[in-house]
Amino acid sequence: MDLDVVDENTPKNPNQTPDETMIESTEGKDVPLEALAEEKKLGGNELYKRKDYVGALKLYSEALALCPTCAAYYGNRAATYMMLSQYDKALEDARRSTQIDPAFVKGYQREAKCQLALGEIATAILLYDKVLGLEPGNSSAKTESQQARAVQQYVLKAESSYAKGEYRTVIFCMDKSIELSPECLKFRILKAESLALLKRYDEAQNIASDVLRQDGLCADAIYVRGLCLYYQDSIEKAFQHFQQVLRLAPDHAKARDVYRRAKQLIQKKEEGNAAFKAGNAQGAYNLYTEALEIDPNNIFTNSKLYFNRATVCSKMGRKENAVEDCSKAIALDEGYLKAYLRRAKSYMELEQYEEAVRDYEKICKLDKSRENRQLLQEAKLELKKSKRKDYYKVLGINKDANEDAVKKAYRKHALLHHPDRHADASEETKKAEEKKFKEIGEAYTVLSDPKKKARYDSGQDLDDGEGIGGFSDPNVIFQTFFGGGAPHGFGGFNQGFPGGFSFQFG
């Protein structure tokens, strides 16, 4: 950055008295203050060129102490502050230089650069316009002005995208803005916040940490770090960060809002847990639902809330809702083992065995415990069994039905679907009833025989001589059951249906 060369004959401050403009040297001679100040400035220039900005800053400050009305000295010190990334102090000096000399072009240009670095784009553009008004041929100011206007467009686009939750667009706009104004911490912080809202926490944390290395008291960077911790379910550390932000910047709206929502979210979750433990399932369900509305961006807490609500639904017998909530929990946290286990169990209860097998296979990948492998084998067995005829469903009984229940069910369904009852029905109906009657006989043959029932319940095949083709004729089963006396295994049904009905299978 170019420094300002001040002529040794720079006019003295007209308000100074002769005594104020002279200082006694070590040789006993009076030396003009301006001359001594100029020596300090020249020394500062040499250190600046050697990139010893701290040393240069010291000499420029000494020059200003000797000659506090020199615009160029303020300009040089402003340039040095800028190289040290102390833009607030640089801005103060640049403003002071133009107050002393309203025609000091470099002062306005440096002020514009500071405003751009501080994220005050509109103000920077006005200052560049001022520079070009004073010096229309200033090529560097023209270029910087164009860049500032480009940044302004990216910032406007980023603001509208942020409001709509389009955080990827915000990141794109901030990357472009950073290319044009790499000194602006605001752009980097907004990018970091957007990364956090996209669940890219490591990237967001890295940017926030870089900013804090430059400015250890940057409230916005501390806020981003707290946000990442909060969304990663490190609640206590997140609260510490939000509290620090509010100590540094009591009016920090984002920190205040997320801190309030975080406390509210945790409180609702705890109230839901307490209601569930107290046996108030519906109350727990309502509280978890309210909690889910507080902060959609907190995926880890919300995944737990969905799981908790799924547990409530399961307890209330709402298995389909339990599956739905488990699926939502998994969508937020694909490694959520408890949610997979709860959903798999619900699938088993709903007799959706293929889905249950898929979940248990995933569970075994996440946790290859003996218990989980056993659950997978049980699901596979139930899936195999489900592909056969469900004789319990045929008779309309539960799987724990005893012998009397099996007999009662057979009597009811055999009489209901006996083909002779439907002798006057259409051919289509007759065939359907005959098929149903045959299935009822098959079901009774298996479930009334303890050995066959045990094999059927264990998932073993029944086609080793006793498969579908080996079942007794349904006529004989029916006749035997109702006391017709026909021996087991013989065909023919010649004693008629109770009440005078009779039929023959084709």
N, C-alpha and C positions, 0 to 999 in steps of 0.2 A: 504494500500500500504506500503510495507516494506521501512523503512528508512535506511540510511547508518550510521554505527557506525565508527567514525574516531578515530584512536588510538591517545592517548594523546601525543605520541612521534612522531607524524607526522612530517616529515622533514620540516624545515623552507625553505622559498623561498631563494635560493642561491644568488639572486640578492639583497636581503635586507641587509642593514647595521645593525650593532649591535643596534644602536639607534632606528631603525625601528621595531625591534623585541621585544622591552621591553616597558612596560608602568608602571608608578608609581601607586601603590595602595594607598588607603586611609590611610594605615598604614605606608606609606613612603617606602615600599619595592617595588623593581622592579619585575613586573610579566610579563612573556612571553606573547606576543600577541596571540600566538597559544593556550595557556592555557585558556586565557580569552575567545577567540573565541569558544573554545570547551565547555566552560561553557554555553555560549549562545546557542550553538547547542543542548546540552543536555536538556536545559530548553525548547527549541523548540520542541524536541522530546516528552517531557512530555505533552506539550500542544496539540501536534498533536494527541497523543494517546487519549486525552480527547475530541478530535474533535473540539478543539478551534483553527481552522485553521488561523484565523486572527491574534491571538496572536502568534501562531507558526511562521507565516510569518514574523512578526516583529522581533523576535529573530534570525531567520535564516538570515535576512537581516543585522542585527547588527553583526552577526558572519562573514558574507561576507565582511562587511566594515573593520573588523579587519584582516581578512585573505582572500583576494580576489582571491587567487590562489588555493583554496581547491576545487577540483572537487566534493567531497561528499557533501559539503555545497550547491553547486549549484544543485546537485541532489535532496537533501532534499527540497530545496525551490521549485524546479520544481514539486515534488510530492505534495506539499502543494497547489501550483497554480492549479494543476489538480483537487484537491478536491474542489477547489473554482470555477471550470469550466472556469478558465482563461487559456485556452490552448495555446493562442499565447505567453503569458509570460512564461508559462511552457516550451514551445518548445524552447524559447530563452535560458532559463537556462539549459535545457538538452543539447543543442548544445554546450553551453559554457563549460559544465562539460566534454564533450568528446574532446573538443579542448585542455583542460588542461591535460586530461589523455586519450589518444587514446585507452587505454585498459579498460576503465571504462564501463563495460557491462551494469550496471543498467542505465547509462546515455543514451546509445543507445536504450535500451528497452523503456525507458520513452519517448524518442524522437519518437519512432515508435508509441507508444500509442497516443501521441499528433497528429502526422500526420494522424492517423486513425480517431481520433475525429474531425479533421479539414477537413476530406473528401479526403485527399491526399493518396489514397490507394496504388498506385504503389510505392510511396516513403516509406510508412510504411513497405511494403513487403521487400524492399531492406534493410531496417534497421534491420528487424527481421533476414534476412539472415546474416547480419553482426554480430548480437548477437550470432547466432548459430555457426558462424565460430569461434568466440572467446570462446564460451562455448557450445560445442555440446550437453551436457547433460542437458541443461536448459529446463526443462519440461514446465514451464509456457510460455516461448518464443515459444516453438513448438506449443502449443495449440493456442496461440494468432496469430501465423503466419498462421496456418490453417484457423482460423476464418477470418483473413484479406484476404486470397485468396478466401474464400467463398463469402465475401462481394464484392470483385472485380468482380466476375462472376455475382452477382445480379446487380451491378451497370452497367456493360456492357449491360446486358439484358434490364435494365430500360432505358438506353440511346437509344438503338435501338427501343424500344417500344414507347418511347416518340416521336421520329422522325416520327413514323408511326401513331401517334395519338391513340395508344392503352394504354390509361391512366389507365385502371383497372390493366393491367399487371404491369405498373410502380408502382402503389400503392402496389401490392403484393410484388414486389422486394424490395421496400423501407421498408415495414413491416419486411421482413426477415433481411434486413441490420440493421434496428434499433434494432432488437433482439440481433444481434451480436455486434453492436456498438451503444448503446443507447445515447452516449455522442454527436454523430455527428448531428449538427443542419442542415447540408446540406440535409441529408436524410429526415428529418422531413419537411423541406421547400419544397423539390421536391414532397413529398407526398401531402402537402397542395395545391401546385399549380395544381397537377393532379386532386385533388378533386374539385378545382374551375372549371377546364376545363370540369369536369363531372357534373357541375351545383350543386354540393353538397357544397353550399357556407357556411353554418353554421359550418360544420366540418372543412373546410379549414380555416375559420376565427379563430376558437378555437385553432388550431395548431399554426397559425401565432401569435396569442396573447400570447400563452405559450412561444414561442421563444423570443418574444419581452420582456417578463418579465425577461428573462435571459440576453438578449442583446438588450437594448432599441434602439440602433442605427443599428440594423441588416437591411441593405437595402433590402435583399431578402425577409424578412418577411413583410416589409412595402409594397414591390411590390405585394405580394400575397394579402394583405388586399386591396390594390388599385384595383387589378384585380377583386376581389369579388364585390367591390362597382361598378365598371364599368359594369360588367355583370348583376348586379342587378338594373341597370339604375339609379344609384346615381352618375351622371356624375361629378358634381362639386366636391364632396368629393374625387372621384377617381382621378381627375386631381391634387388635392392637394397632394395626396399620391405619384403619379408619379413624381411630381415636387420635393418632399422631397427626393425620391430615387435618383434622378439625382443630387441633391445637395450633397448627401452623396457619391454617386458613379457615377460620370459623364459618365463613360463608361459602365454603366449597359445597355446592349444591349436589353434585353427583355422589360425593362421599357421604354426605348426610342422608341422601335418599337410599343408597344401597345399604348403609348401616342400619337404617330404620327397617328396611324390608328384610334384612338378614335376621335381625332380632325377632321380628314378627313371624318369620318363617320357622325359626327354631322353636318359638313358643307354641305355635299351632301344632307342630309335629309332636311336641312333648304332651300337649293336651290330648291329642289323638291317641297316643300311646297309653296315657293314663285311663282314658275312656275304655279302651280295648281291654286293659287289664282288669278294669272294674266290671267287665261283662256287658258294657253298653256298646254293642256292635254298631248299631245305627248311628249313635253319636260319634263313634270313632270314624265311621265312614264319612260323615258330614264334615268333621274337622279335617280329615286328610284331604277332602275335596277342596275345602277353603284354602288349605295350605298350598295346594297345587296351583292356585290362581295368583299367588303372591309374586313369584319370580320365575318366569318360564326359562330364563337363561341358566338357572342353577341346576344343571343336569344331574349331578350326583345326588343331591338332596331330593330332587324330584323323582329320581329312579327309586329311591328308598320309599318315598311316599306312595308311589304306584304299587310297589311290592307290599307295603303295609296294607294298602286298601284292598289288594288282591287277597291277602290273608283274611281280611274282614269278610270279603265276598264269599270266600270258601266256607267260612264259619256260618254264614247266613244261607248256605246252600245255593248261592248264585255262581255256579261253576263257570258258565260262559263269561260272566263279567270278570271272574278271577283270571281266566285265560287272557282276556283282553288287557287287563291291567298289567299282568306279567309281561305281555308282549310290549307294552309301552315302556316298562322298566328296562327291558332288554334293549329296546331301540336307543335308549339313552346311555346304557352301560352294557355293551355286548359281552362283557365278561362277568356279569352278575350271576353267580352260581345259584344263589338262593332263589332267584326269580325263575331260572330254568327248572329247578327242582319243583317249585310250586306249580309251574305251568304243566310240567310232565305229569305230576300227580293229578292235576285237574283233567288233563287229557285222558288219563286212565279211567277216572271216574265217569267221564263222558263217553267212554268206550271208543275214543278216537285213537286207536292204537298205533297207527302209522305215524301220527304226529308225536305221540308219546315216545316211540322208538327213536325218532329223529332228535328229540330233546335229550333223551338219555345218552345217545351217542355223543352229542355235544358236551354233555355233563362229564362223560368219561374222558373226553379230551382235556377238559379243564381240571378234573380231579379224578385220577385213576384209582380211587379207593375201592376196596372189596365190596363195600355196601353199594356203591354206585354201579359197579359191574353186575351185581346181583339184580338191581332194579332194572338194568337194561335187559338181562335175560328174561326176567318176568314179563317185561313189556313185549319182547319178541314172542314169547309163548302165547300171550294173550292175542297178539296179532295173528299168529298162526291159527289159534282157535277161532278167531273171529271170521276167518275165511271159510269155515265150515258152516253147516246149518246150525243155528242157535236153537237147540231143542228147548231150552228154557223159555225162549221167546215164543216158540211154536205153541207151547202149553200155557204161556202167559203166567209164568211163575218166576220167583226169585231163585238165584243160584244156591241159596241155602235152604230151599224147600225140602221138607222131609217126605217120607214115603206116602203118608196119608195125603199130603198136598198134591203129590204127583198123581195119585189115583183120582182124587177129586177133580183135578184139572183135566185129566184124560176123559173121564166120564162126561164132563160138561162139553168139551170141544168135539169129542167123537159124536155125541148126539146132535150137536149143532151143525156139523159139517157132513153128516152121513149122506151119501149121494141120493138115497131114496127120498130124503126130505126135499130134494131139488129135482125130482123126476119130471116136473112140468116146466122147468126152466129152459133157457136157451142152451144150445149145444156148448157155447162158450162158457156159460156159467156152470154147466154140468162138469166139464173138464176141469175147471178151476176148483170146484168142490171136491172132486175125486182126488186131485193132486194134494189138496189141503188135508183130506182125510188120511191119505197115505203118509204124509209127513207127521201127522199126529200119532199114527201107529208107530212110526220109526222113533219118535221122541219118547213115547211110552216104553218101547222095548229097551231103549238105552237107559233112561233115567229110573226105571223100576228095577233094574238089575244092578246090584251094588258093585259088582266087578266092572261091568261095562261103564257104569256111571263114573267110577274112579278113574278109569282109563280116559274117558271123555274129558273129565274135569282137569286131568293132568296134561291134556293136549296130545295124547297118543292117538295114532291112527286106528280106525276101527274097520279097516278094509281087508284084514288078514283072515278072510273067510267069513267075516261078520260085517262087511261093509253094507252099502246101500242095497246091493244086489242080493245080500244074504239075509235081509230082514224077512220076518214071517209075513205072510199075506195079511193085509190089514183086515180082511174078513175074519181070518182065524183069530187075530188079536182081539178083535171086537167081540167075536162069539165066545172066546175063552173068558174075557173080562166080564161079560154079562151072563156067564153060566151056561153057555150053549153046549159045552162038553166036547167041542172039537179039539183033537190033540194038537199040541204046538208043532208048527212046521207044515201042516197040511193045508192045501188050498181048498177053495169051495166054501161057500157060505149058504147053507141050505135050510137054515131054520128061521130065516126071515129076521127082519128088524123089529125090535120091540114096538108093539103097536100095529103090526101087520105089514111093515115096510120090508122090501127085499130089493136087492140090486145085484148086478153082475159087472165086473170090470172087463173092459175090452182088452 
